[in-house]
Amino acid sequence: MRLPLTLRLLWRDARAGELRLLAAALVIAVAAFSAVGFFTDRVREALGTEAHQLLGADLLLVADHPWPDAARAAAHRQGLTLAETVTFPSMVSAGQGEGAVTQLADIKAATANYPLRGRLRIADGPGLPDREAQDAPAPGSAWVEERLATGLGVAVGDTVSVGETRLRVAALLTLEPDKGVNFFALAPRLLMSQADLAATGLLQEGSRASYRLMAAGPAPRVAAYRDAMESHLGRGERLEDARSARPEIRSALDRAQKFLGLAALLSVALAAAGVGLAARRYVQRHLDPCAILRCLGVTQGRLLALYGGQLLALATLASLAGVALGFVAHYGLYRGLAGLMPAALPAPSWRPAAAGLACGFVLLFGFAGPPLLQLRRVSTLRVIRRELGAPEGGALGIALAGLAALFALMVWVAGELKLAAFVAGGLLGAVLLFALAARGLVALTGRLARAVPTAGWGWRQGLVSLARHRGAVVVQIVALSLGVTALLLLSVTRADLVAAWRQAAPADAPNRFVVNIQPEQRREVARFMDRAGLAADLAPMVRGRLTDVSGRPVSAADYVEERAQRLVEREFNLSYAADLPAGNTVTAGRWFAPGEKKVASVEEGLAKTLGLKVGDDLTFSIAGEPVTLKIVGLRRLNWDSMRVNFFVLTPPGVLEPYPASWITSFHLPDEGANATAALVRAFPNLTVIDVGAILRQIQSMLDQVVQAVQFVFLFTVAAGLVVLYGALVSAFDERRRELAVMRALGARSAQLRRSLMAEFAAVGALSGLLSAVAAETIGWVVARQVFDLDLAVKPWLPLAAALGGAVLVSAAASLGISRLLETPALIALRSE
């Protein structure tokens, strides 16, 4: 009998609208939580189920230098099949003479049997259906991505110049199985045969390239080969297999999951407030039924089981609806990040749905469960003495239980206690600041309303009512301000920061970098640029790997920070100069003395990351020889100058004996675009990097990421509106009595409507005003303290945000206002 009674009571409360707010808060929270879960799960499933295709092999050996023949011989002894690729950036050009067009491309030279797992896909033209390719491009031909073909203005059958050789465009490349998630592909791909690599003349001393050796075969033999190679790995070498496929993608995905998940938790936190408000009203409205049931002999345990069953059924239904909505909504995230995703992702697993259901149960029982425990202790005397309120006690315990449930969700999403505690502390601090500001604004609004007697009665009464219901109004303003501030930061403030950064760069700041200049080309390149009217200073660049710090061998395992690990693993670009370069400032120690040798000046950011200080000895391996340098000074670099800068500099006479290439940067005006094409024609091995094009590509990627985050924060605004409606409904009885008294004293419905609309319009306006001021303040602090920029204040933003907030909140509150005004005054007074 208990289960049917529970369901009947649930159906009755649902029809009466008692559970509407609880259900809405749960659906929004679970939908936000699940949308992020479904999206990240699909990408993670792609990394798991298609790991071999993401590698293009069963085992991948990656290095920043060519693999020795011993690595190939060991694979052949195990009977494994091998394929090889070399990847590097370089210029590609099309056309002849003055009409030639050049563009930076990501070149991949592959053996004929690449890839060993998965298939390449190609098409004969833009928009045409693609097909599987059986082999890599044949010698003398290349496959290009559509983006590169469009930039060069070439079609299938045309020829392009790659270094010193010309290749025929045989097809458009539509899919590389081992390219994976396109987070870092700033330049379009050109795939060519490895047999043509030497003819290009592109790989010279100092060239940066990634060398990949792919192996495939029976699993036991692959495992044996892995074990044999793992113990012989050197610096700059690593292994990847199905268990560790594409670590850079997994790392980026982990960050995205945490960031989007914590953004979704802001919606969950606001929804939790809505659940708490709804639960409070639910308890108040069920005190009488519980007292009657107690008089009829229902025990406390039976009462708890009755209402606990209702909570369980509600949590199940609302969470399922939230999961369904989240599944639909995750396509919005996918659409926003479509440019960074592979062509297709596998279907999601059951895990996001289970996580969404768990979120719903934790949220409901954490915030609504403790208040409902009060129902079992309701006194039977309430049947004849209705002035008895809810059972006293337990308020602190109720609040702590809800906060503990919310913090548990944060730890779950963040994956670590420290990050969860940081986010929780930041959220709590923001809530307190917004609450204090909202309280002051509400008090000021009430005083202003009393000071303007000429205003209409309805508007003046509505504004004065803000101070009368200060507690509920502050909760409403805080909830809305959090969501709107996040949206303003991601839209208006972000755009202002980018614009300020662009304006801060000098008008003649270098916008082109030229790398891979060989020593024998140095004078000719300098003369070419001088004839073209391009001001450029060439700087030497020597590659060396850090091996020791003050006699202590260093490795990536010595550092916790990921950036430090990458820096230690890679080769540094070292250079030398007699005078302190422009844009450099000595912050510790000194600059080089005349004739000084075996010393170095280090960029202060690098020193901080690697824990270096003045007086330390740095040992680099350069061309196989150890070179020890003592740090005599630290420098701060002006990266905004866009000049060529180096982390480590030495005086002349230290690095000259070692192999080097040269690099330069210059400003190319819009009307001088042909100079780049002429430079590449004269020196085909050079790589010209268009900084503006790369920044535009990065901006495009950031715009997509921001769109996805803004989409998540829409749930936050929705949760804020739920809190607003919850605050209204939770005080429904109090407001109904106030309105009834006013109507009994002669107030008309139109006046009361204007009063309520004025009150909620003021709530929206104050929320918008507070959000705009917070966003402007945060943007200004970030601009000054982080980017050292001057950010112009937008005086119109607070006004626009206040107006938008007033319209939004008034529209959301109109339904509740209508319900309040529909209740006759006599009924409202008699029900008290």
N, C-alpha and C positions, 0 to 999 in steps of 0.2 A: 504493500500500500504506500510505502514511503516514496518510492521512485515516481509513481504516477502523481502523487500529491506535489512532489517537488517540481515536476514538469508543468503541472497545472498552475502552480503559483508563478513559475517563470513565465508562462504564456500570459497570465493575467497582468503581471508587472510590465511585460513587454508591450502589451496592448495599451496599457495606461501611460506608456512613455517613461516609466520609472527607470528603465535600464538603457534608455537611448543614449545618454551621455557616456555611461560606462562602456557601452559597446563601441561608440564612435571613437573614444580615446584609445581603446584597445586595437581597433582596426587600423587606425593611423600609425600607432607605434609599431605594430607587427608588420604592416606594409612597408614602412621605411626600413625596418630591420631586415626584412626578407628580400626587398629589392636589391640591396647591396649584397646580401648573401647569394642570391641566385646569379648575379652578374659575376662575382669573383669566383664562384664555384665552377661556372662554365669555363672560364679561362684556366682554372686549376685542373679541371678535368681534361682540357686539351693538353696540358703539360704532362698529365699522367698517362692517359690512354694513347696519346700520340707522341710519346717521348722519343721513340726511335726516329719518327719522321721529323721531329724538331731538330734532331741531331744530324739527320741524313745518313746515319750509320748506327752500328751497335755501340761503338766506342769512338770518342773524338779526342784527339790530341791537339791542343792549341798552344802556340808559342808565338813570341814576337821576333823569332829568328827562324831560319830554315832548320828543319829536323835533320839530324845526322842519318847517314845510311844505316847505322846500327839499329835505329828504330824500325826501319823498313825490314831489315833482315830478320829481326826478332818476330815481326808479324808474319813473314813468309814461313818461318820455321813452324809456326802454329797453324799454317794452312789458311790464313785469313786473306780476304780480299781487301785491297787498299785503293783508296782514291785520295786525291789531294786538291786543295784549293789555296790560293793566295789572294788576300783581300786588302785593298789599299785605296785611298782617294786619289784622283787625278783628273786632269782636264780632258774633255772630249770635245772635238770640234767638227763642224760640218760646213761644207761650202768652200769656196776658193777666194783668195784675194781679200779685197775690202768687204765683201759680202759674207765672209766667214762668221759663223756663230759658235761661241764656246760656252761650255757649262761644266761645272764640277760634277763628277759622277763617282759612285762607289764601285770600283772595278773589282770583279771577281774572276780570276783565271782558274779554270778547273780542268781536271783530266777528263777523258772521254766518258768514263764510267760513273761520273758524278751525277746524282747522289746514289749511295748504296742502298738507302732505304727511302721510300717515298718516291714521288715523281715530280719532275718539272712540268709546268703547263705553259703553253705558248699559244699565241693567236696570230692571225695574218694581218690584223689591222684593228684599230680602235673600234669597240662595239661589236666586233665579230666574235662568234663562239670560240672558246679556247679548246685545246686538246692536250692529251698527255704527250710528252716528248720522250723518246726512247733513250736518247743520249744527250750529252752536253753539246754546245755548238761545235761544229766542225772547224778545223783550222781555216783561217781566212775569213770567218764570219763571227757575228756577235748577235746576242739577243739583248734588247733594251726594254726597260720599263716604259710604259706609255708616257709617264711624266717627263722622262728624258727625251723621248722622241718628239713630244710636243715642244719642249724647250729648244731643241735644236732645229725643229721644223723639218724632220726627216720622216720618211715612210719606209715600209718594208721594201727592200731592194736598193735603197740608197746606201751610200758609203759614209763612214765617219772616220775621223783620224784619232787614234789613240797613241799618244807618244809619237814615235817615228814610223808607225805603220798605219795602214788603212785597212778597215774591216767592213765587210758588207753586212748591213742590217738584215738578218735572215728571218727574224720574227720578233714579236712583242712578247716580253716575259710577263706572264700573269701570276705565276705562283712559284715560290721557292720553298720547299718543305722545311728547310733548316733556317729560314729567315725569322720565323716565329712572330711574336708580337712586335709591331713596328714602333717601339718607343724611341729608338735612337737613330733611325734611318733618316738623316737630314738630307742626304743626297740620293738621287735615284740610282738604280743598279744598272750596270752593264756587265753581262756575263759573256766571257770569251774563252777560247781554248787556251790551256796552259802552254800548248806548243807555240803560240804566238807571243808569249810573254817576253822572251828575250829580245825579240825584234822591236818591241816598243821602246826599249831603253829607259823605262821608267824607274826601275828599282836600282837606285844608286846608293852611294854611301850616305847614311843618315836618313834614308827613306823609312817611313813607318809602315809596316805591313803586318798582317796577321796570317800566320802559316798554320793550316789545319791538315792533319793527317787523319783520314777516316778509315776505320776498320770494321769489317762485318764478317760473321761466320757463326758456327755453332757456339752456343752460350758457354760451355765449359772451356773452349779454346779462347774465346774472348776474355773470360775471367782470368785465365792463366796469363794471357798477354797483359792484361791490366795489372795484375799483381807483379809481373816482371818489370813493367815500365814504371810503376808507382814508386819503387824504391830508387829509381835513377833520375827522377825529375829534378831539373835545375831551376834557377830563378827565371821567372817569366814563362814557365811551362806548367800546364795543368791538364788533367784528364776530366772528361765528362762522359757519363753514361746515362742510362735510363733513370737511374736513381737521382742523379744530380743534373738532369738536362737543363740547359740554359739558365745558369744561376743568376745572370743579370735580370732575366725576365721574372724569375721567382722572387728575387729581392724587390723589384719594382712592384710586383703584384702584392707582396706582403705589405709594402708601404701603402699602396692604394687601398687594400682591404682595411687596414687600420684607420687610415684617414677617413675614408667614406663611412666606415663603421662607426667611428666616433662622431662624425657629423650626424649620422642617423640617430645616435644616442641622445643628441640634443632634442630631437623629436620625441624620443622615448621619455626623456626627463620631463618635458613639458606635458606629455600625455599622462605621465605619472601624477602630476599635479591635478590634471583633470579627473583622473581616477579617484584621487583622494577627495576632491570636492564632491564628486558624484556619490562616493561612498558615504560621506558625511550626511548628505541629504537623504540618501537611502535609509540610513540608520534612523534619522529623525522621523521619517514618514512611516517607519515600521515599528515604532515603539508601541503604539496602541495595539496592532494585531498581535505582537509578541506578548503583551500583557494579557490579552484575552486568551491566547493559547495557554499561557501559564496558568490562568484561572481554570481552564478546562482540563488541567492535569498533565499537560505536555512537559516533560522533564527538560532540564537544561541541555543534556546530551542530545535528546531528540530534536530540540530547537536548533542546536548547532548543526546537526546533520541535515536538517531541512534547508537551512539557508546556505550551508556549505555546499550542498548538492546543487542549489541554484547557481552559486558562484562557479562550480565546476562545469556545469552545462554552458553557462555564459562564456566562460573562458574558452571552452572548446569551440563553440560556434563562432565567436568573434575572432578568435585566432585563426580559424580556418578561412574566414572571410578575408582577414588581413594577409594571410599567406597567398590567397588567390589574387588579391589586389597587388601584392608585392611582385608576384610572378608577371603580371601584366606590366607593372611599372618598370621592371628591370629592363624591358626593351627600350625604355626611354634612356637609361644609362648606356645601353649598347649602341643606340643611335647616336648619342652624343659623343661616344668614343669610337665610332665606326672607323674613322681614319687611322686609328692606332691598333685595330684588331685584325686578325686574319679574316679571310673571306667567309669562313664558316666556323662556328663553335659547336661542340657536342651539346646534347641536351643536359640540363642540370641533374644532379643526383638528388636523393631524398634528404640530404643533410641540411640544406637551407630551410626546407619546410619544417623539419624537426626543430631546428634552432628558432624559427619563428614561433612555433607553438610553445616552445619552452619560454621564450621571451614573454609571450602573452600570459602564461600561467604565473611566471615569477612576478610580472608587473601587477596582475590582478590580486593575487594572494598576498603580495608584499605590501600593497597600498590599500586594498579594500578588505583584505582578510582581518587584520587587527581591529579596525573599527567595528566589523560585524561581530567580533567576539563579545562586544558590549551587549548585543541583543540577548544573549542567553542569561545576562544578569539583570534584565529589566524587572522592576518590581511589579507585583500583581496589584499594588495599591494604585498604580497609574490608571486603572480602569475607572476609579471614582475620583482620583486626584490627578487631573491632566497637567497640573502645574509641575509635576515631577518630570525632570528632564532625563537625559540619558544617564546611565550609571557613571559615576565620577571615577577618576583615576585612569591611569594607563595612557595619558596623552603623550608623555615623553616616550614611553615604550612603543606606541604606535608610530610616532615620527621616526624613531631610530630603526624600527623594523622596515619601514619603507625606504629609508636612505640606505640601509644595508642591502636591500634587494637591488636598488639602483646601482650601487657600487659594485655588487657582484656581477651585474651585467657589463659594467665598464671593464672590469678585470678580464672577463670572458672575451670581449671584443678586442681589447688592447693586447691581450696575450701576455702581459707582464704587470706586476703590481706597481712598479715605479711609474710607468706611463699612465696607468689608470689613476693613481693618486694625483699626478700632475694635472690631468684633465679635470678630475673631480674638484681639486683645489681651485683651478681657474674658473670652472663653472660656478662654484660657490662664491668666489670673489666677485664675479660679474653680477650674480644675482644680488649680492649685498649692495654693490655700488648702484645698480639700477634701482633697487628698492629705496635706498636713501634719497637718490635723485628724484624718484617718482613721488616719494612722500613730501619732499619740499615743493615740487611743482604743484601737487594737489592742494597743499595748504595755500600757496600763492594764488592759485586759480580761485579758490573760495573767497579769499580776501578781495580780489579784484571784482568778483561778482557782486559782493556786498557794497563795494565802493562805487558802482555804476548803477544808480537807482533808475536811470532812464531806460535800461534794457527791459525787454518784455518779461512778464512774470514767468512764462514757461522756460525761457532760456536762463533767467537768473536763478530760478528754483533748481534747474538741472545742474548748473555749475556749483551751487551751494551744496547740492546733494553729494557731490564728489567728496567733500570733506566729511560729511556725515557717515559715508560708507568707506572711509579711508582704507581700512584693511583689505576689503575685497577689491577696491579700485587699484591699490598698489600691486596686488597679485596679477590683475589683468594687464597692467602696464608692463610689468616685468616680463610676463610671458610673451607678449607681443614684441617687446623691444629686443629680446634676444634673437628671435627669428629674423626680424627686419634688419637688425644691425648686421647679421651674417650675410644677408643678401646684398646690402649696400656695400659692404667690404669687398665682396666678390665681383661687384659690377662697377659702380661708380668709382670707389676708391682705388681699385686695382687699375682701372683705365687711367686715372689721374697719375698714379705712380709710374706707369709705363710712359705716359706723355712727358712727365717731369724728367725721367731718366733720359729720354731722347733729346729733350731740349737742353739738358745739362752738358751733353757732348758738344765740343767745339764744332763749328760749321765745317772746318777743314780737317776734322779728325780722320785718320786713315780708315778707309773702308774696303781695302783690298790687302791681302797678305799673299806673298809669293814665297813658296818653300821649295826645297829640293834643288837649290842653286848649287852647282858643283864648283869647286875651287877654280878650275880652269875657265869657268863661265863668268866669274865674278866681275871682271873688268868689262867684258862685253855687255853684260846685263846692266851694269851701272851706266855705261855710255848710251845704251838704248833708252833708258829711262830719262837720262839727261836730255837727249834729243827730243823725247816726247813731252818734255816739260813737266815730268813727274818728280817731285821732291822725295827722295827715298834714300835712307841710310842702310847699307847692308851690314848685317851682324853675323858673326860666325856661330855655329851651333855644333857642339860635340856631344855625342851620346855616351852616358856613363851610368852604371848601376851602383847604387849605394850598398856597400857590403859591411862596413864597420862604422861605429860611432865611438870614438875614444877607445879603440881597441876591442870593443864588444861587438861581435857579429850580430847583425840585425836580420830579422825575417818578419813576414806578415804576422806570424803567430805572436810576436812581441807586442802587438797593438790591438786594442779593442775597437777603436773607431774604424769604420769601413774605409773612409778616405785615406787614413794613414796606411792601411793595409795595401790599398791600390798604389799609393805613392812608392812604397817600399818594393813592390813587385815590379813596377815599370822602370824603364830607363829614363833618367833625367836628361833634359836638354841643358847642357852647360855652355857658358860663353865667357868671354873675357873683354875687359874694357879698362882703359887707363883712367878715364874720368867718370865721375858719377853720372849715370844716364839721366836725361831729362825725365821728370815725373817720378824720380826716386828720392826718398828722404831717409837719411840714416836715423834710426830710432834707438839704437844701442850700439856701443862700441864706436868704431870709426871706419872711414874709407881707407883705401890702400895708400901706403906711403910710396913715394917714387922708388923704383927699383926693387920693391918687395916681391918675394916669390912664395909659393906654397901656402897661400892664404886664400880665404874665400869670404864673400859677403852673401848672406842668406836672406831671403824674403821672410818677414816676421811671421806671416801666416803659416808658412811651411814649418818654420822653427817651432811655433806653438803646437802644430799638429803632431810633429815627430818628437817633441820634447827636447829640442836643441837649444843651446845657449852659447853666448860668446865664450870662446876658449875651448870648445869641443873640437876634436879632430874627426874629420869626415874622410873615409876611405872609399873611393869610387873605383870600380873596375871599368877601365876604358881600353877597348881593343884588346882585352885579355890581360892588361897590365894594371897593377894597383897604383893609385895616385892618392896620396894623403894630403888634405888641406886643413888648415886651422881656421876656425871661424873667428874673424876679427871684428865683424859688425853685422847688424841686422838692418834691413831696409823695408820701408813701406812703399808699395808701388801704387801708382795712380792707374788702375786698370781701365778707368773710363777714358783715358787718353787714347786707347786703341793702338798705342805704339807697341813695338816688339819688346817684351819683357821676359826676364829669365829669373827662375827661382834661385839659382846659384851662379855667381859671377866670380872670376878670378882676375888677377892682374895679367897683362901681357907677359908672354914668356913661359907660361905654365902649360897651356893646352895646345899650343901651336904644333907640336910634333905628332899629334894624334889626328886620325881621319875626321874630317869635318865637312859639313855642308853650310850653305849660307841662307839667310832668311831676311826678308824686308817687308815693310808695310808702306802704303802710300794712299793719298786721297785721290780718287778718280772722279772728276766731275761728270755729271750726266752726259754732257756732250762729248766726253772722251771715251765712250764705251768701246770704240774700235781699237783703242790702244791695247786692251787686254787680248783681243784676238790676234793682233799683230805680234804681241810678245810671245804668245803660245806658238804661233807659226815659226817665229825665229828660234825659239828654244822649246821644242816639243816635250822635253822631260819635266818642265816646270809645272807646278801646280799653283793656280791662282784661286784663292779662296775669297769669295764674295761675302763679306761680313753681313751686308744688308740682307742678302738672300737667306742666309742661315738664320738671322734674327727673325725674318718674316716666317720662316718655317717653324722656328721655336714658338713664336707668337701664335701661330695657327694651332700648334699642339696644345699650348697652354689654354687657348680659347676653348678647345674641346674639353679639356679637363675641367675648366671652370664651369662650363655648361653642365657637366655631369654633377659637380658639387652643388651648383645652384638648384638642379633638379631635386637633389636630396633635401636641400633646405626648404623647398616648397612644402615638404611634409612638416617641417618645423613651424612654418607659418600656419598651416592647417591645425597643428597641435595647439598653437597659441590661440587660435580662434575657438578651439574646443574649451580651453581654459577660460576664455572670456565668457562663452556661453555657460560653462559650468559655474562660474562665479555668479552669473545672473540667476541661474536656476536654483543654485544652492541657497540663495537668499530669496527665493520666490515667495515664500509665505510672508516674510517680513515686508517685502516690497508690496505684496498684495494688500496687506493691512494698511500700509502707509497710503497707498492710492485710494483705498476704500474710504479712509478718513477724509482725505482731500476731496473726494467726490461728494461725501456727505456734507462737507462744508461749502459745497457749491462749485468746485473746480469742474470744468468741462473736459471731455475726453480729448479734444484737440489740444487744450492747454497741457494736459498730462502727457500726451504724446510728444509735444514739443519739449517738455521738460526732460523726458527720458531720452529723446533723440539728442538733445543738447548734452546730456550727461555722457552718453556713449560716443558721441562725436568728439567730445573733449578727451575721453579716454584714448580714442584713436589718434587724435592730434598730438596729445602729449607723448604717446608711444612713438609716433613718427618723429617728433621733434627730438626726443631723447635718443632715438636710434641714429638720426642724422648727426647729431652732435658727437655721439660716441664714435661713429664711423669716421667722421672728419678728424677727431682727436687721435684715434688709433692710427689713421693714415699719416697724419702729421708727425707723430712720434716715430713711426716706422721709417718715414722718409728722412727724418733728421738723424736718428740714432743708428739706423741700419745702413741706409743708402747714402747718407750725407747729401740729401737733396732738399731743395726748397719747394714745398708743395703749396700751391695756391689754394686758399680757402674758398669754397663755393657758398656765398651767402644765400643763394636761392635754394640750396639743397634742404635745409631745415624746413623752409616754407613748403616746398613741394612734398617732402615726406610727411609733414603735419597734415596737409590737405589730403594726400592719398590715404593716410591712416584714418582720418576722420570719415572719409567715404567708405573705406573697407569695413571698419568696425560698425558704422551705422547700418550698413547693409546686412551685416551678420547678425546684429542685435534686433533687427526689425521684427523677426518672427516671434522672439520672446516678448517683445513689447506688445504685439498684438494679443498674445495669450493673456498678458497681465491686464490689458484694458477690457477684455471680453468678460471678465468676472464681475457680476453685479456687486455693488457696494454692500447690499444687505447680506448677501451670502457670505461675503468675505468677513464681515464683522461678526456674524453669528457663528462662523466656524472657529472663532478664537475662544 
